[in-house]
């Protein structure tokens, strides 16, 4: 049995230097939103207390997209002693990762039985 909390943990494990703003509760909300979107695309029902294995990859990837989009919009900077780290410089890498994940999510949705075109999921235009 896989729960929405376990999927949220998978999302957290996939993101290097995940923002502290993205706690478990926020990631679970992304999982819930992803599941609802997938249900709308496919017409299939997803139980969040026992998520079927065929939904794991697409829910995880879509939730990861939401989290990365949040991180790319935040662009946090901080200092560690004399070293200044500007997260804005990492946005290019996040954008590339989001592009790859968008493509994967669309392929996964196609495999679940709902045909989508490449513009169906455009997370970069979505505000969270």
N, C-alpha and C positions, 0 to 999 in steps of 0.2 A: 504494500500500500504506500503510495507516494502522495504526500499532502502539499498544499500550496506553500507551506513553510519550508519544506525540503527543496522545492523548486527555487524558492527565494535564496536559499543557501547555495544552490548551484550557480545562480546568477552572481552572487557575491564572490564566489570562487573564481569566476571567469574574468573578473575585472581587476586589473592591476591597479594598485593604489586607489581603491574605491573611496569615494568621498565619505567622510564621517556623517554627512547629512543624509546619506542613503542607508539608514538603519533597516533592520529586519522588517519593521512594520511598513515602511515605504516600499520596500522590495515586494512584499506580499501584495500591496495594492497594485503594483505593476503586473504581478502574476494574475491577479483577479481581472484587471483590465484586459490583459492579453487573452485570457481564457474567454472572456465575453466577446472580444473581437473575433476570435477563432470560431466560436459558436455561430456568430453572425455570418462569417464567410462560408462555413461548411454546412450549417444546419444540423450539426452533430452536438450532442449534449456532453458537457464536461463536468464531472463531479470533482470539486476542489478538495474533498476529504480523501479521495481515492482516484487520483488522476491516472488515466490509462496510459500505458507506456508509449502508445503511438503519438500521444500529444506532448510528451516530455521535451523532445527537441524543439518543436516550434514554440511552445510556451516559454521555454528557457531562453531561446534566441530573441523572441519578441520582447520579453521582459528585460533582457540585457540591452537591447536597443533603446528602450525607454530610459534605462539608467544611464547609458552612455550619452544620450541626448541631454539629459539633465546635467551631467558633468560637463559637457561641452558648452552649455549655456552659462554655467556658473563661473568658470575660469578663475579659480581661487589662487591667490598668491600668498606665500608665507615665508617667514625667515627662520632659519636654523642657525643661530649664532651669527656669524658673518656671511653665511651663505643664504642667498635669496633664491627661492624657487618660484618661478612664474608658471603656473599651470596653463596659462593661455598659450604657451609655446607648444603644448601637447595637443592642442585642438586638431591639428592636421592629422595626427595619428588616430585620434578618436573618430574623425570624419571618415577616414579610410576603413576603420573597423566597422563603423555603422553601415557603410556602403556594402561591405561584404555580408554583414548580417541581414540587411534588407533583401539581398539576393537569395540568401539561404532561406529566409522566412517565406518568400514567395514560392520557392521550389517546394518547401515542405507543405505549404498550403495546397499546392497542386497535387502532391502525393496523397493528401487527405481527401481529395475528390472534388475540390472546388477550384476551377480554373480561374486564375487571376492574371492580369497583364502586368508588365513590369512596373507600371505606375500605380498599381493598386495600393501598395503599402509605401507611403512616402513619409517616413517618420520625421524627416527634417522639416516638413511643413506642419507637423503636429506640435501643439504647445501642451506641455504637461504642467 
